C-alpha cells in the first residue's frame, strides 16, 4: 500500500529559475505555477514564463495598467515581451517554493506537502538593489507571505507592520556583508491580493470594494486588482 501511495504522489518542481537583474528594485514572490507548467502541457493562451497562466491574470493586470498589448500564447515573443517589461521596470520574480508534493494534481497552495523553500533572503543579500517584495497573496496558510514569515525565522528576523489596510505592508531590517562591504537596509513587503479566481470572494467582502461597487455597478474584482496593483507596476 505504501508503494502505491508513493506512485500516486506528484512531485511539483518549480519550472523557472529566479529572474533577477543587478538593478532589480522590486521582487515578485509567489508560490508555484500550476502543475501544467512543470509537465509542459500548456493551454493555448498560456505563456511559458513566470505567471504565464492566462487564468492567474497577473500579466492581464500589468497589461491593462501599462497598455502593453501583450501576446497570450506559447510563443518566444510572448516570453520576451514580459522579460523586457520586467527588466525595463527593474522588477524581478523569485517564487518562494522550490518544490512540493501533491496527492492531487492541481494548483491549490493548501494541497502542497513536503515543501522545499527557496532562500529568498539569500537572493536579497546577493542583489542589494532590492528594496520591495511584492507577495502575490497574503498570510493565509501556504501563501507566499506565510512561507516568507517562516523563512525569516531561520535568520531571526520578523516582519514589522507598517499598514494594515489592504494591501498590507510590512518591513524588516536586514544587515549583512557583501564582499568587504557592510550593508544595512530596510526591505518593504506588500501583500497584494492574489490574482487567482479563488480570491474573488475575499475581495467582494472588503468594505472598499463594496463602496466602489455601490458607486459603479460595473466595477468588478478585476478592476479592483488593477486599482491596487497600479501603484507597484
C-alpha contacts under 8 A as a table, 3 or more apart, distances in Angstrom:
res1	aa1	res2	aa2	distance
1	X	4	X	5.11
1	X	5	X	6.43
2	X	5	X	5.19
2	X	6	X	6.32
3	X	6	X	5.04
3	X	7	X	6.34
4	X	7	X	5.20
4	X	8	X	6.43
5	X	8	X	5.14
5	X	9	X	6.34
6	X	9	X	5.29
7	X	10	X	7.93
8	X	103	X	6.79
9	X	101	X	6.44
9	X	102	X	5.71
9	X	103	X	5.08
9	X	104	X	7.66
10	X	101	X	5.50
10	X	102	X	5.02
10	X	103	X	6.31
10	X	104	X	7.32
10	X	105	X	6.61
11	X	99	X	7.31
11	X	100	X	6.11
11	X	101	X	4.59
11	X	102	X	6.55
12	X	35	X	6.47
12	X	38	X	6.99
12	X	99	X	5.53
12	X	100	X	5.15
12	X	101	X	5.58
12	X	102	X	7.02
13	X	38	X	6.53
13	X	98	X	6.16
13	X	99	X	4.23
13	X	100	X	6.47
14	X	17	X	7.78
14	X	32	X	6.11
14	X	33	X	7.21
14	X	38	X	6.62
14	X	97	X	7.17
14	X	98	X	5.39
14	X	99	X	5.80
15	X	37	X	6.58
15	X	38	X	5.20
16	X	49	X	7.19
16	X	50	X	6.84
17	X	94	X	7.52
18	X	92	X	7.63
18	X	93	X	5.74
18	X	94	X	4.49
18	X	95	X	7.25
19	X	92	X	5.35
19	X	93	X	5.07
19	X	94	X	6.37
20	X	24	X	6.19
20	X	27	X	7.88
20	X	91	X	7.47
20	X	92	X	4.61
20	X	93	X	6.43
20	X	94	X	7.59
21	X	24	X	5.16
21	X	87	X	7.25
21	X	90	X	7.47
21	X	92	X	6.97
21	X	127	X	7.77
22	X	127	X	6.03
22	X	129	X	7.14
23	X	90	X	6.19
23	X	127	X	7.67
23	X	129	X	5.68
23	X	130	X	7.71
24	X	27	X	7.32
24	X	87	X	7.71
24	X	90	X	4.37
24	X	91	X	5.40
24	X	92	X	5.98
24	X	127	X	7.41
24	X	129	X	5.84
24	X	130	X	5.66
25	X	90	X	5.59
25	X	91	X	6.15
25	X	92	X	7.70
25	X	129	X	5.20
25	X	130	X	4.00
25	X	131	X	5.36
25	X	132	X	6.43
26	X	90	X	6.59
26	X	91	X	4.80
26	X	92	X	6.12
26	X	130	X	5.66
26	X	131	X	6.20
26	X	132	X	4.77
26	X	133	X	5.76
26	X	134	X	6.96
27	X	91	X	5.77
27	X	92	X	4.61
27	X	93	X	5.40
27	X	94	X	6.74
27	X	130	X	6.86
27	X	132	X	6.30
27	X	133	X	4.79
27	X	134	X	5.87
28	X	91	X	7.33
28	X	92	X	6.03
28	X	93	X	4.62
28	X	94	X	6.19
28	X	95	X	7.16
28	X	133	X	5.99
28	X	134	X	4.67
28	X	135	X	6.01
28	X	136	X	7.10
29	X	93	X	6.19
29	X	94	X	5.34
29	X	95	X	4.49
29	X	96	X	6.17
29	X	133	X	6.76
29	X	134	X	5.93
29	X	135	X	4.88
29	X	136	X	6.26
29	X	144	X	6.52
30	X	94	X	7.39
30	X	95	X	4.53
30	X	96	X	6.15
30	X	97	X	7.82
30	X	135	X	5.89
30	X	136	X	5.18
30	X	137	X	7.15
30	X	143	X	7.54
30	X	144	X	5.13
31	X	95	X	5.17
31	X	96	X	5.43
31	X	97	X	5.08
31	X	109	X	7.52
31	X	143	X	6.77
31	X	144	X	5.61
32	X	95	X	6.68
32	X	96	X	7.89
32	X	97	X	6.13
32	X	98	X	7.81
32	X	99	X	7.99
32	X	107	X	7.70
33	X	37	X	6.51
33	X	50	X	7.55
33	X	51	X	6.67
33	X	53	X	7.56
33	X	107	X	7.02
34	X	37	X	5.96
34	X	38	X	7.64
34	X	53	X	7.60
34	X	106	X	6.61
34	X	107	X	4.67
35	X	38	X	5.25
35	X	39	X	6.39
35	X	105	X	6.69
35	X	106	X	6.39
35	X	107	X	6.45
36	X	39	X	4.96
36	X	40	X	5.67
36	X	41	X	4.99
36	X	42	X	5.84
37	X	40	X	5.21
37	X	41	X	6.60
37	X	42	X	6.27
37	X	48	X	7.10
42	X	46	X	5.90
42	X	47	X	7.87
42	X	48	X	7.67
42	X	74	X	7.65
43	X	46	X	5.23
44	X	73	X	5.83
44	X	74	X	6.74
45	X	53	X	7.67
45	X	54	X	5.91
45	X	72	X	4.90
45	X	73	X	4.35
45	X	74	X	6.82
46	X	52	X	5.43
46	X	53	X	4.99
46	X	54	X	5.33
46	X	72	X	6.21
46	X	73	X	5.37
46	X	74	X	5.97
47	X	51	X	7.98
47	X	52	X	4.35
47	X	53	X	6.55
47	X	54	X	7.58
47	X	72	X	6.19
47	X	73	X	5.40
47	X	74	X	4.95
47	X	75	X	7.12
47	X	78	X	6.49
47	X	79	X	6.49
48	X	52	X	5.80
48	X	74	X	6.12
48	X	75	X	7.90
48	X	79	X	6.69
49	X	52	X	5.10
49	X	79	X	6.06
50	X	93	X	7.30
51	X	56	X	6.98
51	X	58	X	6.61
51	X	59	X	7.09
52	X	56	X	7.76
52	X	59	X	7.53
53	X	56	X	5.29
53	X	57	X	7.15
54	X	57	X	5.73
54	X	59	X	7.91
54	X	60	X	7.79
54	X	72	X	7.21
55	X	196	X	7.14
55	X	197	X	7.74
56	X	195	X	5.26
56	X	196	X	4.92
56	X	197	X	7.31
57	X	60	X	4.82
57	X	61	X	6.30
57	X	195	X	5.55
57	X	196	X	7.10
58	X	61	X	5.27
58	X	62	X	6.39
58	X	195	X	5.70
59	X	62	X	4.90
59	X	63	X	5.76
60	X	63	X	4.97
60	X	64	X	6.10
61	X	64	X	5.15
61	X	65	X	6.16
61	X	222	X	7.71
61	X	225	X	7.13
61	X	226	X	5.37
61	X	229	X	7.36
62	X	65	X	5.16
62	X	66	X	6.11
62	X	68	X	7.95
62	X	226	X	7.70
62	X	229	X	7.77
62	X	230	X	7.86
62	X	233	X	6.37
63	X	66	X	5.40
63	X	67	X	5.44
63	X	68	X	4.99
63	X	69	X	6.33
63	X	70	X	6.47
64	X	67	X	5.28
64	X	68	X	7.18
64	X	226	X	7.38
65	X	226	X	6.66
65	X	230	X	6.11
65	X	233	X	7.45
66	X	233	X	8.00
70	X	78	X	6.91
70	X	81	X	6.87
70	X	82	X	7.94
71	X	77	X	7.65
71	X	78	X	5.14
71	X	81	X	7.85
72	X	78	X	6.47
73	X	78	X	6.59
74	X	78	X	7.08
75	X	78	X	5.40
75	X	79	X	6.86
76	X	79	X	5.08
76	X	80	X	6.18
77	X	80	X	5.04
77	X	81	X	6.19
78	X	81	X	5.24
78	X	82	X	6.64
79	X	82	X	5.40
79	X	83	X	6.33
80	X	83	X	5.04
80	X	84	X	6.01
81	X	84	X	5.25
81	X	85	X	6.36
82	X	85	X	5.17
82	X	86	X	6.30
83	X	86	X	5.17
83	X	87	X	6.12
84	X	87	X	5.22
84	X	88	X	5.99
85	X	88	X	5.22
85	X	89	X	6.11
86	X	89	X	5.25
86	X	90	X	5.85
86	X	91	X	4.79
86	X	92	X	6.39
87	X	90	X	5.05
87	X	91	X	6.25
87	X	92	X	7.65
88	X	91	X	7.85
94	X	120	X	7.47
95	X	98	X	7.61
95	X	118	X	7.60
95	X	144	X	7.85
96	X	117	X	5.59
96	X	118	X	5.07
96	X	119	X	7.46
96	X	120	X	6.62
96	X	144	X	6.64
96	X	147	X	7.33
96	X	148	X	7.36
97	X	100	X	7.41
97	X	115	X	7.02
97	X	116	X	6.06
97	X	117	X	4.52
97	X	118	X	5.73
98	X	115	X	7.73
98	X	116	X	5.52
98	X	117	X	5.28
98	X	118	X	5.46
99	X	115	X	5.94
99	X	116	X	5.26
99	X	117	X	7.16
100	X	112	X	5.62
100	X	113	X	5.60
100	X	114	X	5.54
100	X	115	X	4.40
100	X	116	X	6.25
101	X	112	X	5.71
101	X	113	X	4.99
101	X	114	X	5.90
101	X	115	X	6.99
102	X	105	X	6.22
102	X	106	X	7.97
102	X	111	X	5.97
102	X	112	X	5.41
102	X	113	X	6.14
103	X	111	X	7.32
104	X	111	X	7.26
106	X	111	X	7.80
107	X	111	X	7.76
108	X	111	X	5.24
108	X	112	X	7.23
109	X	112	X	5.71
109	X	141	X	7.85
109	X	142	X	5.49
109	X	143	X	6.54
110	X	141	X	6.82
110	X	142	X	5.89
112	X	115	X	6.64
112	X	142	X	7.69
117	X	147	X	7.84
117	X	151	X	7.86
119	X	122	X	5.19
119	X	123	X	6.64
119	X	151	X	7.73
120	X	123	X	5.12
120	X	124	X	6.27
120	X	151	X	7.97
121	X	124	X	4.95
121	X	125	X	6.16
121	X	152	X	7.72
122	X	125	X	5.16
122	X	126	X	6.17
123	X	126	X	4.86
123	X	127	X	6.07
124	X	127	X	5.18
124	X	128	X	6.12
124	X	130	X	6.21
125	X	128	X	5.72
125	X	176	X	7.03
125	X	178	X	7.45
126	X	178	X	7.52
127	X	130	X	6.12
128	X	131	X	7.81
130	X	133	X	7.81
130	X	187	X	7.59
131	X	186	X	7.11
131	X	187	X	4.86
131	X	188	X	6.25
132	X	187	X	5.66
132	X	188	X	4.72
132	X	189	X	5.62
132	X	190	X	7.46
133	X	187	X	7.45
133	X	188	X	6.22
133	X	189	X	4.59
133	X	190	X	6.19
134	X	189	X	5.97
134	X	190	X	4.98
134	X	191	X	6.18
134	X	192	X	6.75
135	X	138	X	6.92
135	X	144	X	6.03
135	X	145	X	6.31
135	X	189	X	7.19
135	X	190	X	5.99
135	X	191	X	4.72
135	X	192	X	5.80
136	X	144	X	6.88
136	X	191	X	6.44
136	X	192	X	5.33
136	X	193	X	6.38
136	X	194	X	5.04
136	X	195	X	7.09
137	X	140	X	7.98
137	X	143	X	6.11
137	X	144	X	6.15
137	X	145	X	6.90
137	X	191	X	5.71
137	X	192	X	5.51
137	X	193	X	5.26
137	X	194	X	4.41
137	X	195	X	7.93
138	X	143	X	6.11
138	X	144	X	6.68
138	X	145	X	5.43
138	X	146	X	7.11
138	X	191	X	5.20
138	X	192	X	6.85
138	X	193	X	6.91
138	X	194	X	7.55
139	X	142	X	7.89
139	X	143	X	5.84
139	X	144	X	7.06
139	X	145	X	4.88
139	X	146	X	4.51
140	X	143	X	5.41
140	X	145	X	7.77
140	X	146	X	6.22
141	X	146	X	6.04
142	X	146	X	5.90
142	X	147	X	6.21
143	X	146	X	5.15
143	X	147	X	6.33
144	X	147	X	5.26
144	X	148	X	6.09
145	X	148	X	4.93
145	X	149	X	6.15
145	X	191	X	7.06
146	X	149	X	5.38
146	X	150	X	6.67
147	X	150	X	5.11
147	X	151	X	6.14
148	X	151	X	4.78
148	X	152	X	6.09
149	X	152	X	5.15
149	X	153	X	6.65
149	X	158	X	6.70
149	X	159	X	7.20
150	X	153	X	5.40
150	X	154	X	7.23
151	X	154	X	5.59
151	X	155	X	7.48
152	X	155	X	5.35
152	X	156	X	6.34
152	X	157	X	5.00
152	X	158	X	5.89
153	X	156	X	4.72
153	X	157	X	5.51
153	X	158	X	6.66
154	X	157	X	7.52
157	X	172	X	7.24
157	X	173	X	7.82
158	X	172	X	6.41
159	X	170	X	5.79
159	X	171	X	5.53
159	X	172	X	5.22
160	X	170	X	5.25
160	X	171	X	5.25
160	X	172	X	6.09
161	X	164	X	7.03
161	X	169	X	6.38
161	X	170	X	4.46
161	X	171	X	6.67
162	X	168	X	7.75
162	X	169	X	5.33
162	X	170	X	4.92
162	X	171	X	6.79
163	X	168	X	5.58
163	X	169	X	5.01
163	X	170	X	6.85
164	X	167	X	7.59
164	X	168	X	4.93
164	X	169	X	6.70
165	X	168	X	5.28
165	X	169	X	7.80
166	X	191	X	7.77
166	X	192	X	7.53
166	X	193	X	7.82
167	X	190	X	6.33
167	X	191	X	5.34
167	X	192	X	5.13
167	X	193	X	6.70
167	X	228	X	7.43
168	X	190	X	5.90
168	X	191	X	5.37
168	X	192	X	7.44
169	X	188	X	7.08
169	X	189	X	5.62
169	X	190	X	4.66
169	X	191	X	6.47
170	X	188	X	5.81
170	X	189	X	5.10
170	X	190	X	6.62
171	X	186	X	6.65
171	X	187	X	5.52
171	X	188	X	4.25
171	X	189	X	5.72
172	X	186	X	5.75
172	X	187	X	5.55
172	X	188	X	6.69
173	X	184	X	7.34
173	X	185	X	5.87
173	X	186	X	4.58
173	X	187	X	6.38
174	X	184	X	5.79
174	X	185	X	5.46
174	X	186	X	6.24
174	X	187	X	7.30
175	X	182	X	7.52
175	X	183	X	5.65
175	X	184	X	4.33
175	X	185	X	6.50
176	X	182	X	5.99
176	X	183	X	5.32
176	X	184	X	6.54
177	X	180	X	6.73
177	X	181	X	5.48
177	X	182	X	4.38
177	X	183	X	5.63
178	X	181	X	5.19
178	X	182	X	6.43
178	X	183	X	7.13
192	X	228	X	7.56
192	X	229	X	7.32
193	X	199	X	7.18
193	X	203	X	7.92
193	X	225	X	6.98
194	X	199	X	5.99
195	X	199	X	7.08
195	X	225	X	7.68
196	X	199	X	5.78
196	X	200	X	7.68
197	X	200	X	5.58
198	X	201	X	6.69
199	X	202	X	5.43
199	X	203	X	6.36
200	X	203	X	5.06
200	X	204	X	6.20
200	X	221	X	6.22
201	X	204	X	5.19
201	X	205	X	6.67
202	X	205	X	5.32
202	X	206	X	6.82
203	X	206	X	5.39
203	X	209	X	6.72
203	X	221	X	6.68
204	X	209	X	6.21
204	X	210	X	6.71
204	X	221	X	7.30
205	X	209	X	7.28
205	X	210	X	7.07
206	X	209	X	5.28
206	X	210	X	6.33
207	X	210	X	5.10
207	X	211	X	6.13
208	X	211	X	5.04
208	X	212	X	6.21
209	X	212	X	5.18
209	X	213	X	5.95
209	X	224	X	6.99
210	X	213	X	5.04
210	X	214	X	6.07
211	X	214	X	5.19
211	X	215	X	6.50
212	X	215	X	5.16
212	X	216	X	6.14
212	X	219	X	6.93
213	X	216	X	4.99
213	X	217	X	5.15
213	X	218	X	7.13
213	X	219	X	5.35
213	X	220	X	7.16
214	X	217	X	5.98
216	X	219	X	5.48
217	X	220	X	8.00
219	X	223	X	6.17
219	X	224	X	7.56
220	X	223	X	5.31
220	X	224	X	6.36
221	X	224	X	4.90
221	X	225	X	6.34
222	X	225	X	5.30
222	X	226	X	6.29
223	X	226	X	5.05
223	X	227	X	6.15
224	X	227	X	5.14
224	X	228	X	6.25
225	X	228	X	4.93
225	X	229	X	5.83
226	X	229	X	5.18
226	X	230	X	5.86
227	X	230	X	5.48
227	X	231	X	7.88
228	X	231	X	6.70
229	X	232	X	5.51
229	X	233	X	6.10
230	X	233	X	5.35
